[in-house]
Each structure stands twice: as C-alpha cells, then as structure tokens.
Amino acid sequence: MDINDLRNEIDKIDKEIVALFERRMAVSKDIGQYKKSKGLPLYDQEREQNALQSRIEMLGNKQFEPYLKQLFTTLMELSKGYQFQTTSEKNIVLIGIMGSGKSSKGRLLASRLGMHYVDVDDEIEKEQGMSISDIFAKKGSFEFRKLESNRIEEISKKKRHVISTGGGVVLSDSNMNRLKENAIVVFLNRDIDEIVRTIDIANRPLLEAAGASKLYEIFKDRLPLYRKWCDIEITEENKSVEDSVNEIIKRVFLV
Ligand code: S3P
C-alpha cells in the first residue's frame, strides 16, 4: 500500500468515528437533560470510572491502553461540557489573588470543556490600547476600577463562558453581584507562599513598587471576600495547572 491508500483508509475510518461521535453527543445531551430534570449532578465519579475501566477491558490490543484512556477521558469531559452548555447558560467565573493562575487555568478549562473564554484584564487592555500597568500609571487606580466595572457589566451578560477576572474584582459588590447573576464562581486558593516565591511582578502595578511580599497583605484583606463570593473553593497547594483544572471540572459538575 502506498501513502495515499493508507490515507484513504484513515479517512474512511474517521468518517465512521465522526458519525459515532455525533450519535454519542446526541445521547449525551439527553442524559444531561434527564439529570437536570431529576436534580442530579452532571458528574458521577463512580459511573465514569467504571465506564472507563470497561472500555479498557474491551481492548483487543493492550498496547493501546494509555491512548484509549486518554481518548475516553477527553470524550467524557467534552460530553460534560456539552451537557453543561445544553442544560445551563451559566458562566464559570474564576476569582483569586494575582498569580493564582486564573488566566492559564481559565484558558485550559475552556478548551477542555469546549466553552468560550474571556479574560477581563485582556479586554480592558484591548479596549484601552495599553497595558494594565500603563493604565494604572497614566490614569490611576480609581479610573482602572471604573474601567474594570464597565467591562464586567458587559462580560457578565455573556452566556456559557469561562471568565478570568483580575484579583481585585471582589472589591466591588456590584461587580460580583453582576457576575453571580449567571455564574458558578470558583475561587482558586493557591498557596500564598508559593505565589510570592514564583510570581512575575511585571504588569502587576500593585506589586511593581512594593515587591511580591506586598501580596501577603493584599491576600489577608481579600481572603474573606473571595470566600464570601465563591460557590467553590479550590485549595491548590503544589498542584499543576492540569491538576487544578481536573479538580475544577470535577467540582463544577458536582454543583
Ligand atoms: C489586580 C490584579 C490584576 C489586575 C490589576 C489589579 C488586583 O489582575 O486586574 O493589576 O487588584 O489584584 P491579576 O489578578 O490577573 O494579576
């Protein structure tokens, strides 16, 4: 066989996979609706583990086990993302101190669940055509908070988005009330010592003059606010971005 024959063969197989994928997603939607109508969580850990195990047992060639595991883990995740989006219009909002990984985890979370992603600070920078640091330096913190509230007002009207916020979003009740109208709010409580050790203070105007240790003070003031506004708190000592996102996915679908 030459490469073209092999590619034709793959194309034929993929055609079948696409048809099966569509069927699977359609059934998955019905399951989501059933769960919603019965008030059941979208995530059933035991069922998922058993399903994964049984797929592995079906394998003829055991060499493929790690690949199959990854394939079905992804399929089940996409399925939950789709169920979430077809049974709820809710956003998932990430809050937490600077350096807790709201942007990196938000982006990954959105792509894993097939959701849209938006970062409030990025939107402010785009709208103003300058960096957050320059906004603080040229317009001041009061003006920044106004711009932030304006963007939040707009962004909180979105549906089915993962939204990463700036660390100070919780300072305003109206920001949080707006966001909470249509969201599950997740507080990323990454270990503060770890953040202070590793944070890059560039484009963090609140730290640029005082240094990273200023974060201890900010964190102490804001911790009660993060806890007040969140639906889920993820404690993240020494977790990788991947591990945190796995945990967020589990917890969000248990709500
Ligand atoms: C701020 C955090 C920043 C940014 C601005 C103010 C804060 O966002 O919004 O510098 O008050 O904690 P990150 O938390 O994404 O760094």
Boltz pocket constraint, residues with backbone or C-beta under 6 A from the ligand:
constraints:
  - pocket:
      binder: B
      contacts: [[A, 96], [A, 97], [A, 98], [A, 99], [A, 102], [A, 121], [A, 132], [A, 165], [A, 166], [A, 167], [A, 168], [A, 169], [A, 203], [A, 204], [A, 205], [A, 206]]
      max_distance: 6.0
